[in-house]
């Protein structure tokens, strides 16, 4: 069984639950503080492992205690961390997250730290192992030149390439065209196209703009409204599953990992998006990023319920 290769970020997430997301200058008393492993790359690598695929992560952390914590958390979840780079020059990335207790909505502030110490030559070590993987998954929390070069190399070796187009960092269509599947959320879709998005019609129009620009497949994450799949020949809205929302942190990462795993499993695009929808839905039911990454059993049980995404 081919696995999922993830190239991306690792952060220590410092999470606090608040009664409401604070306005600028507002002081809000929170509770339930926790420190959990996070970063889009780490989240997605762990989710891929929990979803039943061999998972390997190329990332960078500092030589500090936070870096030790992150690597140990991934190893405990079954991720191959042999290729996690340790930098003595910069500290491990940190994310400060406030979660609104009644809605699960969040705000996130990130110091990327060692994530920005990855360089294109750090991909050289992968040359002998591309054949072990079916899908390569990237995000935008590492230098964009590394993302672009990683996509070129993975494609050259025959891997299906997937880009989680977040967070929005000014990535352009030229970068996105290097990937077989590009998956932004609505805010990221706006960033890629320069178009305002609000509702299904405008989302579909913006997604098709990317398709017309040469991106083969666009999968838009729409949160509680599910996902939109757009290709040259088809557009389809896949509804979300109805679940009790606790924390949306990491839901997009679970979705992207689910998409990569499903494609690696050989599912067609529509079934892959349904699988990803279920993975994202499972993630919002648990507090924290990596703690919320779902198991294969969780996802298949939600799919079998058949209330949405079908």
N, C-alpha and C positions, 0 to 999 in steps of 0.2 A: 504494500500500500504506500503510495507516494505521500509525502508530508507537505507541510506548509512552512516556508521560509519567511520569517518576519525580519525586516530591517527597520529599526525605529527607536523610539525613546523609552527611557525609564525615569520615573520620578517617584519621590516619596510624597504621598498625598497626606496632608494634614487637614482633616475634615471636622467641621463643627456644625451641628444642627442649630438653626435659628428660627424664631417664630415667623419672620419674613425677611426677604432679601433686603439688606440695608440700602438706603438712598445715599448719595454722596454726602459725606460729613456726618452721617448718622451713626451712633453707637448703639449696637444691639447686643443684648445678653443672650448667649447661646448655651448649649449643653451638649452632652454626649460627644466630647472631643475624642478623636482617634487618629492614629497614624497607620496608614495602610499603603501597601505597595501599589503603584500606579504608573502612569505614562502610557500613551497610546500603544507604543510598541510592546511593552510588557503585558498590558491588558490583553492585547490581541494574541500574543504568543501563548499566554496562559489559557485563553478561551479556546484557541485551536487545539491545545492539548486536552482540555476537558471535553471538547466536542469529538474526541476520538482520533485525531490525526497526530502523527509525529510532528513535533514543533521545535524549531530552532530559532534563536534570536541573535541577531548581530546588533549590538547597542554599545553605549559607553556610559560608565558611571565613574565617580571618583574613587579614591582609595580610602574613603572615610567609612564611618559606621553605617551611614545611610546606604552606601553602595553595597556593603555586606548584607544588610537587611534585605535589599531588593533581590540580589542574586539568590540568597537562601530561599526567599519566598517563591521564586520561579522554579528553583530546583525541586522544592517540595510539591509543586504542582505538576511536575513531569516535563518541564521545558528543558531542552538542551541549552545550557548557558555557557558552554565551553568557549563560544565566540564573543562573549561579553567583554569588551575592552575596559581596562581600568586605567584611569588617568590620574597622575599625581599632581597635575598642574591646575585642575579646576574641580570644584565640588560637585557632588551628585545633584541632579535636578530636583526641584521641590515645587509642589503645587499646593496653594492655599485655597480650600474649597468651603464655601458656605452653602448648606443645603436647607431649603425651606421645608419645615416639618410637615405641613399639611398637604403640600403639592408634590414634593420631591424635586422641584426645580432647583437649579444651582447657579452660582457664579464661581469662576475659577480664575486665580491669578497664578502664573507660572514663572519661576526662574529656571530656564532650561539648563543652566550649568553645563555639565559634561556632555549633554546631548549634542551641543554645538561643536564638540571636539572631534566628532566623526569626520573623516575626510574620504575622498573617493578611493584612495589607495587602500583604505581599510576593507574594501570589498575584495581585494586580491585573494584573501584567504578562502573565499567562497568558491574559487574556480574549480577546485577538485570535487566539490560536493553538490553542485547544482543538480546532478542526475538523481539525487536522493529525494527531490521535491517536485511536486506537481504544480504548486502555486507559490508565487512570491507576493508578499503583502507589504505595502509601504504606507507611510503617513507623512505629515508635513511638520513634525516636531524636531526634525533634524535638518542639517543644511540641504537646501534645495538641489544643489549640484550633486550631492550624494544620492538623493532620490532619483534624479534624472539618470545618472550613470548606472545606478542599481537596476533601473527598469531596462536600460539598453542591454546590460549584461544578462539579466534573467531571460529576456526575450530571445537573445542570441542562443541561449542554451535550451530553448523550447518550453520554458515555464509560462503558464498563464499569469499575467501580471495584473494586480489589483491595487488601486490607489484609493485609500480613505483620504478624501481631499480636505482634511482638517488638521489643525485649526487653520482658518483663512489667513494666509501670510503673503498674499500677493502672487500666489502661483498662477501661471498663465495657461492658456490653451495649448501652447507648444509643449509644455511639460506634460499636461494631461494626455496629449496624443501619444505619448510613449507607452501608455498602459492599455491593456485590453478592456478593462472594466474600471470606470471612475465612479466613486460613490461619495458625493457631497451631501451634506444636509442642506436645508433651504438657505441658510445664511451663507454657506460656502458656495452654493450654486450662484447666488447673487455676486459673490466675489469673483467667480470665474467668468461670468457673462456680463457683469455690469448692469444687469436688469433687476428691477424690483420683483420680488416673488411674494405672492400672498394668495394661497388657494391653489386648487388642482390645475386650473386652466393655465395660469401664469407659470406654474412649476413645469408643466408639460411643454409650454412654449420655450422656456429657457433651456430645458433638457434637450429639446430638439435642436436648439441653436448649437449646442455642443456636438451633437451627432452630425449635424451638417458641417461642422468645422473639422470633422475627421476622427472623432472619438467613437469607437465601435459600439460601446455599450455604456449607458449612463444609468445608475441606480441611485435615486434620490431618497435619502432617509427623511421621513416626514413625521417622526415622533408618533404622537397619538393617532395620526391619520395614516400610518403605515408607510408604504414605499411606492415609488413610481419607477417602472422599468421602461427605458426608452432605447430603441435601436433604430436602424435605418428602415426596418420593415414593420415595426410594431411599437405601440405604447400601451402599457397596462398599469392600472392602479391596483396595488395589492393592499387590502385593508389591514389595519392593526388588530392585534388580539386585545381583548379587554382583560386587564389584570390590575390588581391593587398597586398603585404607584407609591413607592417608598423613597426612591432616590434615582434620578436619571443619570447620575455620574456613571460613565462606562457603558451606557446602553448602546451608543453608537459604535463603540469598540466591539462589543459582543456581536452587533449586527455585521460589521465588516469581517470579523473572524468567521462568523457563520457563513457568510457569502463565500469566503476563500475556501473554507472546509467543504462546503457543498459542491463547489466547482471542482475541487480536488477529488471528491467522491464520484465525479462524473455526472452530477445532476444537470439537467438543462437549466437555462437561465431563469425561467419562471419558478421552477421548483427550488432553485438556489435562493431566490429572493424570498420565497415563502419560509424557507428554513432560516434565513437571516432575520426575517421579521420575528419569528418565534424566539430566536436567540436574544434579540434586543428586548422583547417583551419580558422574558424571564429575568433579564438583568435589572429592570426597574423595580423589581419586587424585593431587592436586597440592598442594604446600605453599604456604600463604598464601591470602589472601582473593581479591583481584582477579587474581593470577596463575592461580588455579584456575577462574575463570569459563570455562565450556566454549564451544566453537564449535558452530555448527549441525551441522557434519559429525560432530563428536564424539558429539553426542546422537543423531543419526539412525543412526550406526553402532551405538551401543549398543541402540537400539530394534530395529534389524534383527537383532541377535543373538537377540532373542526369548526370553531365558532367564527373564525376570521382567517384571512390569508388564503382562502380557497374559493 
